[in-house]
């Protein structure tokens, strides 16, 4: 029998990039799922209970946690390095509020297990992000300072709850650069893969890529992250053992562009612009802790990008039926 059979589960952010495949997988495993989100209801799984509520409000958090056994907190403000610099308050304040309020409400509601989706932004500047180090004792990276600080506060809250209230039922996961269907394709705030996909599919030519294309990242498909989160909720390593969820691979931006070009009948000209800001040179992930718990990504970068391009091409007219915090 599935671990999730008949479990009552709240997925906060269940209409997002990771939330949609997570809800789908949970329902297929026999779980009874409730979604809380500010997105349009059309993005919610038809078999899930849907609450369109602002979870920066504590009373709303109590409402959605009522009678829930497990909670996945996927709430996050996600955006490009450019918008991170321009609108840091739009990252920082809501993340502090909904992370703090939801965990507090879960404790008050006697939730059995809780998973907090943190971020690679919690790490100090480094070429390899290692989840065995204590990030709370180290300086934050300049490029991700405010999102990283907000996520560190969420991780610290999980730790202190464990110390004071005896709660060891909170797991912390740090997804790598996640992409896939239902991503944010808004050109003003999207990350590199969805931004490039939109430009390729919409017929932009030439396509100007920021930087020289040599920047190295760890990219992981959204369904792999969702399945990794389900595994970690089941294994329950506890707040003292945060877990990286990445592909374990090192891919540069030129490889991303080449994969997209290979999937295009009409191939645009590519121009690399070294004068533009493009973030750290190298950021990869050590996923040995996740692998020791049984995690193994299944979707290759080539397959994942092809699937995402096909999905965007079919859904580009309705893709932005999502709550955009940067426009509020």
Secondary structure, DSSP 8 states (H G I E B T S, - for coil): --TTTT-EEEEETTTSHHHHHHHHHHHHTT-EEEEEESS-GGGS-TTSEEEE--TTSHHHHHHHHTT-SEEEE-------HHHHHH-HHHHHHHHHHHHHHHHHHHHHTT-SEEEEE--GGGS-S-SEEETTS-GGGS---GGGHHHHHHHHHHHHHHHHHHHHH----EEEEEE-EEE-TT----TTT--HHHHHHHHHHTT-SSEEEES-S--EE-EEEHHHHHHHHHHHHHH---TTS-EEES----EEHHHHHHHHHHT-SS---EEEETTS----SEEEEE-HHHHHTT------HHHHHHHHHHHHHHHTTTTT-S--GGG-
